[in-house]
């Protein structure tokens, strides 16, 4: 069902250029675009309603002090335009996003692009290292029986441990060793992204059927030939599936890694300083930025996946 | 000390390699990971002592265990606050809401086609970033931690439930129709049991998320107890043995919670191929 959904979304995206409006209309009805848009629209409506509900006490309080009666229209207007609302309305977050990305130079500390870039670079370094480590570990687990029996249970057990809890400690320990800046955050990112990749790749490298393995044996293939010509290509779909999980996890890791550094720079720092000073709009805009970043990262991995599969001759 | 550590490592590794050549039995399947874990601990202990690593950077395991024993009442209080109040309450509400929403979404295909992509997308988002907002809304107590956990658990549960409800085969559903079973009868007697492996998969994912959510939310504000509070303040005081003790408690709680759900899964889905081994 999920794959079917993916296919229809893709055909909407790629078919839009060539197809006429009628065809797009039919796609809208049959595909997922219309339901998704409906759900998203419902969420926005709920958000606006929630903003009215949550911000109303403050608005009433202000109006009471000023000695003004609030009509329904005034109330809505008041709840959607507060400076420090309990829940900022979507357009406030949008305006803040626009202001901090477009109207400020991207190198300024007031720019969200600057903070997003800090987080993104830690994420990228951590994700790269984590993916590499995960793949290497998975390969050694698959190729070595002693590794398999003794390490694999721990890799699985480590999934049940709240790894993020040790993030502050990693930061402080590395700082006391003289490592600061990008690397501590990247280490946490790496730690988070490395487990999904390792587990997924072990599964992937083991995915060739016994019959195919026997075929390699009949060709007198060496272990490395079997690995590169059978196991590795067979593991590619698993690799990308786990990379998508891993990249999302490493973004979370980078954001959490920024919390204990004293809110210097990065999206996590924006959230922390926002929560210190009650700047809710700032927190929400950092959150939306993080969501956009996550979507772009997962999308980028998906793009590489499609290109790779096309190059491999697999029908994508 | 360092040489001893390396020698122990080599010996343990050699034993494991020998063991791995033998046919796999229950004993070796337990012995080999145990040996690996013990080796790690021994290496850690001996290297830290042998190389005179400062306890501010990495305390040896023995010091952590001693700290765990001496500070147990404090850590137990933290565990109750973070795990039994924050994480478990949020877990129950979040997973319950996820399953119920999944059932509703399954009933109405339009809703399902809309919610599933949104849910899949939301599952990749850094939802943990909602923590400061939840702390602002629900205060410093365990309620805000539970709220973060609810948000974290909701989407994985929703996606897994919707996928699970589609798992019952066409022929099985047709059979229910020939019995003139109502929607609810089909749901309770066929489709929910068929969805159980998926639902349990979601439940297992959420055990880890629940603990992570509760701990990280405490970084943004908490009363003066709780595992996240303990870890972040003791890091500030460079009392790393206490930090590690807190982490050990969190890890134990997380693993036992996961193990408990896995046991429940085995009891509830004993019929599924993955459980028959």
Interface residues (C-beta under 8 A of the other chain):
Chain A: X1 X2 X5 X9 X32 X34 X35 X36 X37 X38 X39 X40 X43 X54 X86 X145 X146 X148 X149 X150 X151 X152 X153 X154 X157 X159 X160 X161 X162 X163 X164 X165 X166 X168 X169 X172 X173 X176 X177 X244 X248 X251 X252 X255 X256 X259 X260 X267 X268 X271 X272 X274 X275 X278 X280 X283 X284 X286 X287 X290 X291 X294 X295 X298
Chain B: X13 X16 X17 X19 X20 X21 X24 X28 X29 X32 X33 X35 X36 X37 X56 X57 X58 X110 X111 X112 X113 X114 X115 X116 X117 X118 X120 X121 X124 X125 X126 X128 X129 X130 X132 X133 X135 X136 X137 X163 X166 X207 X208 X211 X212 X215 X216 X219 X220 X221 X227 X228 X231 X232 X235 X236 X238 X240 X243 X244 X246 X247 X250 X251 X254 X255 X257 X258 X259
